[in-house]
Amino acid sequence: MRLLALPLMLALSACGLHPMYAGGANGAVAQGLAGVEVSAIEGKPGWLVRNALVDRLGANQHSGPSRYRLDVRLDDKVEGLGLLSDDTVARERRTLRARYQLVDLATGKIVLDETAGSDAGIDVVSSEYATIAAEQTALENLAKEVADRIVVRIALKLRG
Protein backbone atom coordinates (compact mmCIF):
# COMPACT_ATOMS: atom_id res chain seq x y z
CA MET A 1 0.00 0.00 0.00
CA ARG A 2 2.81 2.41 0.85
CA LEU A 3 4.47 1.63 -2.46
CA LEU A 4 1.37 2.84 -4.28
CA ALA A 5 1.13 6.01 -2.22
CA LEU A 6 4.65 7.20 -3.03
CA PRO A 7 4.16 7.53 -6.82
CA LEU A 8 0.81 9.25 -6.24
CA MET A 9 2.38 11.78 -3.91
CA LEU A 10 5.20 12.46 -6.38
CA ALA A 11 2.71 12.93 -9.23
CA LEU A 12 0.61 15.29 -7.12
CA SER A 13 3.60 17.41 -6.16
CA ALA A 14 4.48 17.83 -9.84
CA CYS A 15 1.05 19.08 -10.88
CA GLY A 16 1.95 22.74 -10.44
CA LEU A 17 -0.58 23.52 -7.73
CA HIS A 18 0.69 25.76 -4.97
CA PRO A 19 -1.13 26.72 -1.78
CA MET A 20 -2.54 30.24 -2.09
CA TYR A 21 -2.25 31.07 1.58
CA ALA A 22 1.20 29.56 2.17
CA GLY A 23 2.85 31.20 5.15
CA GLY A 24 -0.43 31.89 6.95
CA ALA A 25 -0.93 35.47 8.11
CA ASN A 26 2.68 36.31 7.19
CA GLY A 27 2.34 34.97 3.63
CA ALA A 28 2.43 37.22 0.58
CA VAL A 29 -1.26 36.82 -0.29
CA ALA A 30 -2.46 37.39 3.28
CA GLN A 31 -0.29 40.50 3.59
CA GLY A 32 -1.54 41.76 0.23
CA LEU A 33 -5.17 41.23 1.24
CA ALA A 34 -4.61 42.96 4.57
CA GLY A 35 -3.27 45.98 2.67
CA VAL A 36 -6.61 46.54 0.92
CA GLU A 37 -8.71 49.46 2.20
CA VAL A 38 -12.44 49.08 1.52
CA SER A 39 -14.29 52.27 0.60
CA ALA A 40 -17.73 52.98 2.05
CA ILE A 41 -20.57 51.33 0.14
CA GLU A 42 -24.05 52.87 0.02
CA GLY A 43 -27.09 51.46 1.83
CA LYS A 44 -27.77 48.49 4.07
CA PRO A 45 -26.55 45.96 1.47
CA GLY A 46 -23.39 48.04 1.17
CA TRP A 47 -22.87 48.06 4.91
CA LEU A 48 -23.24 44.26 5.02
CA VAL A 49 -20.89 43.67 2.07
CA ARG A 50 -18.29 46.13 3.38
CA ASN A 51 -18.24 44.48 6.83
CA ALA A 52 -17.89 41.04 5.25
CA LEU A 53 -15.05 42.30 3.04
CA VAL A 54 -13.17 43.89 5.95
CA ASP A 55 -13.51 40.65 7.94
CA ARG A 56 -12.30 38.46 5.08
CA LEU A 57 -9.46 40.73 3.99
CA GLY A 58 -8.04 40.98 7.50
CA ALA A 59 -7.81 44.75 7.16
CA ASN A 60 -8.44 45.19 10.90
CA GLN A 61 -5.20 43.35 11.68
CA HIS A 62 -3.08 45.41 9.29
CA SER A 63 -0.95 48.18 10.70
CA GLY A 64 0.55 50.63 8.31
CA PRO A 65 -0.54 52.32 5.12
CA SER A 66 -2.85 50.55 2.70
CA ARG A 67 -1.51 49.62 -0.71
CA TYR A 68 -4.84 49.22 -2.49
CA ARG A 69 -8.34 50.66 -2.33
CA LEU A 70 -11.40 48.59 -3.15
CA ASP A 71 -14.34 50.51 -4.62
CA VAL A 72 -17.65 48.62 -4.82
CA ARG A 73 -21.03 49.55 -6.33
CA LEU A 74 -24.00 47.28 -5.61
CA ASP A 75 -27.24 46.48 -7.38
CA ASP A 76 -29.80 44.81 -5.10
CA LYS A 77 -33.11 43.65 -6.60
CA VAL A 78 -36.09 41.65 -5.37
CA GLU A 79 -38.34 40.24 -8.13
CA GLY A 80 -41.59 38.36 -7.83
CA LEU A 81 -41.54 35.05 -9.71
CA GLY A 82 -44.35 32.59 -9.21
CA LEU A 83 -47.92 33.83 -9.34
CA LEU A 84 -50.83 32.06 -7.70
CA SER A 85 -54.33 31.90 -9.18
CA ASP A 86 -55.34 35.02 -7.19
CA ASP A 87 -52.42 37.00 -8.73
CA THR A 88 -50.34 37.03 -5.55
CA VAL A 89 -46.60 36.35 -5.67
CA ALA A 90 -45.63 32.93 -4.32
CA ARG A 91 -41.87 33.17 -4.80
CA GLU A 92 -39.28 35.94 -5.01
CA ARG A 93 -35.72 36.11 -6.19
CA ARG A 94 -33.25 38.44 -4.50
CA THR A 95 -30.22 39.30 -6.59
CA LEU A 96 -27.12 41.09 -5.35
CA ARG A 97 -24.53 42.16 -7.93
CA ALA A 98 -21.30 44.04 -7.28
CA ARG A 99 -19.08 45.93 -9.68
CA TYR A 100 -15.72 46.39 -8.02
CA GLN A 101 -12.38 47.98 -8.79
CA LEU A 102 -9.09 47.42 -7.02
CA VAL A 103 -7.01 50.59 -7.26
CA ASP A 104 -3.25 50.77 -6.60
CA LEU A 105 -2.92 53.78 -4.28
CA ALA A 106 0.69 54.49 -5.31
CA THR A 107 -0.05 54.87 -9.02
CA GLY A 108 -3.83 55.38 -9.13
CA LYS A 109 -3.99 52.54 -11.67
CA ILE A 110 -6.98 50.17 -11.66
CA VAL A 111 -5.49 46.73 -11.07
CA LEU A 112 -8.74 44.78 -11.20
CA ASP A 113 -12.15 45.73 -12.61
CA GLU A 114 -14.76 42.97 -12.38
CA THR A 115 -18.22 41.98 -11.23
CA ALA A 116 -19.47 39.39 -8.77
CA GLY A 117 -22.96 38.38 -7.82
CA SER A 118 -25.29 35.84 -6.39
CA ASP A 119 -29.01 35.28 -5.99
CA ALA A 120 -31.40 33.51 -3.65
CA GLY A 121 -34.95 32.24 -3.86
CA ILE A 122 -37.46 33.26 -1.21
CA ASP A 123 -40.85 31.68 -0.51
CA VAL A 124 -43.57 34.27 0.05
CA VAL A 125 -45.83 33.03 2.81
CA SER A 126 -49.01 34.40 4.37
CA SER A 127 -47.09 36.03 7.21
CA GLU A 128 -45.66 39.35 6.05
CA TYR A 129 -43.18 39.29 8.95
CA ALA A 130 -41.85 35.87 7.88
CA THR A 131 -41.43 37.05 4.30
CA ILE A 132 -39.54 40.19 5.37
CA ALA A 133 -37.34 38.12 7.68
CA ALA A 134 -36.59 35.71 4.81
CA GLU A 135 -35.68 38.64 2.54
CA GLN A 136 -33.31 40.04 5.19
CA THR A 137 -31.69 36.65 5.80
CA ALA A 138 -31.24 36.23 2.06
CA LEU A 139 -29.56 39.65 1.88
CA GLU A 140 -27.17 38.78 4.72
CA ASN A 141 -26.23 35.49 3.06
CA LEU A 142 -25.83 37.12 -0.36
CA ALA A 143 -23.58 39.83 1.11
CA LYS A 144 -21.26 37.14 2.52
CA GLU A 145 -21.28 35.20 -0.75
CA VAL A 146 -20.47 38.26 -2.86
CA ALA A 147 -17.72 39.30 -0.45
CA ASP A 148 -16.22 35.80 -0.62
CA ARG A 149 -16.18 35.92 -4.43
CA ILE A 150 -14.53 39.34 -4.45
CA VAL A 151 -11.84 38.31 -1.96
CA VAL A 152 -11.00 35.13 -3.87
CA ARG A 153 -10.61 37.09 -7.10
CA ILE A 154 -8.42 39.71 -5.40
CA ALA A 155 -6.29 36.96 -3.82
CA LEU A 156 -5.78 35.35 -7.23
CA LYS A 157 -4.77 38.71 -8.70
CA LEU A 158 -2.34 39.48 -5.87
CA ARG A 159 -0.82 36.01 -6.05
CA GLY A 160 -0.12 36.41 -9.77
N, C-alpha and C positions, 0 to 999 in steps of 0.2 A: 504494500500500500504506500509506503514512504517513497518507494522508487517511482511510483506514478506521480506523486505530488511534486517531486523536484522538477521534472520537465515542465509541468504546468506552471509552477511558480516562475521559472525562468522565462517561459513564453509570455506570461503576464507582465513581467517587469520590462520586457522589450516592446510592449505595445505602444509606448509613447505617452501614456497617461501619467499626469503628475498631479499630486494633491494641490488643490487651489489654495487651501488655507494652511499650507506647510509653515511651521514656525509658530502656530497659534497666534496670540495677540501681538507678538513681535514680528510676525511674518510680513512680507512686502504687501500682500493684498490687504491684510487686516489694517496695516498702517495707512495704506492708501484710502481705504474706506473710512477710517476714522478722521481723515483729513478733508472730508466732504462736509461742507456747510449747507444745510437745507434752508432755502428761503421760505418765507411764510406762504401758505397756500390758503386761498379764500374759502370761507364757509365751513360748515361742520364736516363735510367729507374731507376737505383740505386739512382741517385740524387732525382728524383721525389718521390720514395718510402721512402727514408730516411727523406725528408722534411715532408711528410705526417705522418710518424711515430713520429717524434719529436713533431709535432703539436698535435697529438692525445694523446701522452703519457704525455704531459704537462711538458716535460723535461726542457723547457725554464724557467719555474716558480719555479724550484727546486733549492734551495740553499743548498750546502753541498755535501758531497761525494756521488757518485752513489753506489747503492748496487748491481746492475746487469748490464751486458753488453749484448746487443742484436747484434748477428752476422747474417747477411743475405746474401745469394747468390741468384742471380736471373737468370732465363732463359726466354728470351724474343724471341718469334718466330712470324713471319708473314707467313702464308701459303695461297696459292691460292686455291680456292675451285671450284667454278662453271666456266666451260669453255663454251664459245660461239662457234658457228659454224666455226668462223675464228680462232679458237684456242687461243683467248685472254681470260684472266681471268676476270670474271664478279663479283666475290665475294672473299673476303679474310677473314681469321680469324686470329686475333692477340691474342696470348696467353702469359700471364705473370704468371710465377710460382716462388715461393720463398721457399727456404729451410732456416729455421731459427733456431738458438739456443740461448736460454737464459742462460747465464752463471752467477753463483753466484761469485762475485768478491772476497769475503772473503775466499772461499774454492776452487775456480776454478772448481767447480762441474757444469756440465750441468744440469740445472733444467728442461728445456723444449727443445725438439728436434722434430720439426714438419715441415710440408709443408703447404703452402696456395697458392691458385691460382685463376685465373679468366680468362675468354676470352670474346672477343667481335667480332661481325661480322661487316665487312666493305664493302660497295658497291664500286666497282671500276667503275668510270665514265670516260667519254671521257677527262675530264680536269685532267691533271696530278697534278696540284696544289690542286684541290679539293680532290683528292685521298690521297695525302700526308698530307693535313690538317686533313682529317678524320682519318688517321693512327695515327697522333700525338694526336688528341683528344681522340682516343681510348686508347692510352698509358697513358695519364693523368688520365682518368677515371679508368683504370685498376690499376694504382699505388695507387689510393685512396682506391679502393675496397680491394686490397691485404693488404694494411696497416690496414684497418678496421678489417679484419679477424685476422691478427696477434695480434692486440691490444686486441680484444675480448678474444682470446685464452690465452694471457698473464694474462689478468684480472681474468679469471676463475682460472688459476693456482695460482695466488697470493691470491685470495680469499680463496682457499682451503687450 
